[in-house]
Amino acid sequence: MTLMWEHEHSAVILETWFGETETGNVIAEVLFGIYNPAGKLTITFPRHVGQIPLYYNHKHTGRPFDPAHFIDKFK
């Protein structure tokens, strides 16, 4: 999932997770400007397909992935 189209065609992206009973009221307050949410995301959304897959715990070596070498480690 990339967000290039959304970035070009919308001013704001509001994403809500794990909605419960008051989620509708909270979303309405945000949309009508009663509440201004502020915070940082704990995840990253890629802008381009070249950024996928994202690995947070993978040390990048700059070498291309070699499936034969990966399989040999577990034999």
Residue pairs with C-beta under 8 A, 6 or more apart in sequence:
1 45
1 46
2 45
2 46
2 47
2 48
2 49
2 51
2 52
3 13
3 45
3 46
3 47
4 47
4 48
6 13
7 47
14 27
14 30
14 31
16 23
16 26
16 27
26 35
28 34
29 35
30 36
30 37
44 54
46 52
46 54
